Amino acid sequence: MTALLSVEGISAGYGAITVLRDLTLHVGRNESIGLFGPNGHGKTTLLRTISGLLRASAGRIHFDGADISRQRPATIVNAGLVHSPQANTMFGDMAIAETLELAAFAPRARAGAKQRMEQVLTLFPRLAERRKQLARTLSGGERQMLSIGCALMCDPRLLMLDEPTLGLSPRLKEELAEAVGAIARSGVPLIVVEQDVEFLLALTQRLYMIEHGAVSREIDRNDGLDHGQVMQLYFGQGGEA
Ligand SMILES: Nc1ncnc2c1ncn2[C@@H]1O[C@H](COP(=O)(O)OP(=O)(O)OP(=O)(O)O)[C@@H](O)[C@H]1O
């Protein structure tokens, strides 16, 4: 069976700067994967390239067997490949409920939008309590929840999360980690970028270490490595936190 997502030998960057260099990875149909590695080595650039916000200068990306390398972001979202970016700024003057409604813009997401909104508000009670509050007045953690909520409103078949717990207090981090775990258990495959390898090992089946714009190591949870052993590999390869 073909992979749900396959990224084959892509290169991408910004103008004259090449960030991704011949990067290859895949996500199976019933799995979630984690991406980790040093800052500035291309994890966010990879998610932006998969979601069509950046165009790869070489290589191919297939989602559910279809070549999406040249597709527009809206087409990719409508296919069910949805990206929840880091520190999403949102429409500040819109309330939470309005923002979630607007997020279900993709034709395939419109039909079940009402029911999905209820699911998002059940997953994130903080958003339910504040449904009339303006997005710009939300705390960092609440914004992160709204960003993930908006991605869920698109009815994802594969959801990409960029550092969902970055900068959160331990309590909020736990709340978010629990919600992300519930999303995975509900059957939505995930690609999660995180520095917290322990969190990734608990959540995903495989990890890719990204260094210098390429995959430097693949770790399968079945390899039985614990957090300490993964970190040893990381630092042993010259990685920096
Ligand atoms: N819009 C841009 N224009 C030019 N360079 C950029 C742009 N966005 C990112 N970069 C550069 O591309 C490189 C990779 O950045 P990217 O955000 O993909 O890394 P990352 O691995 O996600 O980092 P972090 O873990 O800190 O989020 C960095 O050197 C960054 O400065």
The ligand as an SDF file (V2000), in Angstrom:
LIG
                    3D

 31 33  0  0  0  0  0  0  0  0999 V2000
   11.1730   33.8650    5.3140 N   0  0  0  0  0  0  0  0  0  0  0  0
   12.4640   33.5410    5.4030 C   0  0  0  0  0  0  0  0  0  0  0  0
   13.4100   34.1660    4.6620 N   0  0  0  0  0  0  0  0  0  0  0  0
   14.7210   33.8190    4.7440 C   0  0  0  0  0  0  0  0  0  0  0  0
   15.1900   32.8230    5.5490 N   0  0  0  0  0  0  0  0  0  0  0  0
   14.2970   32.1770    6.3090 C   0  0  0  0  0  0  0  0  0  0  0  0
   12.8950   32.4810    6.2780 C   0  0  0  0  0  0  0  0  0  0  0  0
   12.2580   31.6460    7.1450 N   0  0  0  0  0  0  0  0  0  0  0  0
   13.2280   30.8690    7.6850 C   0  0  0  0  0  0  0  0  0  0  0  0
   14.4440   31.1760    7.1890 N   0  0  0  0  0  0  0  0  0  0  0  0
   15.7210   30.5330    7.5230 C   0  0  0  0  0  0  0  0  0  0  0  0
   15.6440   29.1750    7.1430 O   0  0  0  0  0  0  0  0  0  0  0  0
   16.3680   28.3690    8.0790 C   0  0  0  0  0  0  0  0  0  0  0  0
   15.4710   27.2310    8.5850 C   0  0  0  0  0  0  0  0  0  0  0  0
   14.4270   27.8050    9.3680 O   0  0  0  0  0  0  0  0  0  0  0  0
   13.2320   26.9170    9.9450 P   0  0  0  0  0  0  0  0  0  0  0  0
   12.2840   27.8670   10.6130 O   0  0  0  0  0  0  0  0  0  0  0  0
   12.7220   26.0550    8.8860 O   0  0  0  0  0  0  0  0  0  0  0  0
   13.9990   26.0260   11.0160 O   0  0  0  0  0  0  0  0  0  0  0  0
   13.4430   25.1460   12.2230 P   0  0  0  0  0  0  0  0  0  0  0  0
   14.2380   23.8940   12.2170 O   0  0  0  0  0  0  0  0  0  0  0  0
   11.9790   25.0470   12.1400 O   0  0  0  0  0  0  0  0  0  0  0  0
   13.8450   26.0400   13.4710 O   0  0  0  0  0  0  0  0  0  0  0  0
   13.1500   26.1780   14.9460 P   0  0  0  0  0  0  0  0  0  0  0  0
   13.3420   24.8650   15.6190 O   0  0  0  0  0  0  0  0  0  0  0  0
   13.9630   27.2760   15.5590 O   0  0  0  0  0  0  0  0  0  0  0  0
   11.7080   26.5750   14.7280 O   0  0  0  0  0  0  0  0  0  0  0  0
   16.8590   29.2950    9.1650 C   0  0  0  0  0  0  0  0  0  0  0  0
   18.2120   29.6090    8.9060 O   0  0  0  0  0  0  0  0  0  0  0  0
   15.9720   30.5250    9.0190 C   0  0  0  0  0  0  0  0  0  0  0  0
   16.6580   31.7000    9.3980 O   0  0  0  0  0  0  0  0  0  0  0  0
  1  2  1  0
  2  3  1  0
  2  7  2  0
  3  4  2  0
  4  5  1  0
  5  6  2  0
  6  7  1  0
  6 10  1  0
  7  8  1  0
  8  9  2  0
  9 10  1  0
 10 11  1  0
 11 12  1  0
 11 30  1  0
 12 13  1  0
 13 14  1  0
 13 28  1  0
 14 15  1  0
 15 16  1  0
 16 17  2  0
 16 18  1  0
 16 19  1  0
 19 20  1  0
 20 21  2  0
 20 22  1  0
 20 23  1  0
 23 24  1  0
 24 25  2  0
 24 26  1  0
 24 27  1  0
 28 29  1  0
 28 30  1  0
 30 31  1  0
M  END
$$$$
